[in-house]
Amino acid sequence: GEGPCSPCPPNSRTTSGAAMVCTCRNGFFRADTDTADSACTSVPSAPRSVISNVNETSLVLEWSEPQDT
């Protein structure tokens, strides 16, 4: 290809030198709208520290952000 080589984005790999595209590692994905040089991502963990508050008319749920995996 044209230009210098670049390392594969996070969570992706290639099995050949000077590859044009790096594929996502097992369990990681790119969205259809992601470019080939975007990092591959996985599904987040389950919500953490879930707190529920219930009264006669409502339910309020709070949680901490998921951990990146």
Secondary structure, DSSP 8 states (H G I E B T S, - for coil): --S------TTEE-SSTT-S--EE-TT-B--TTS-TTS--B------EEEEEEE-SS-EEEEEE-----
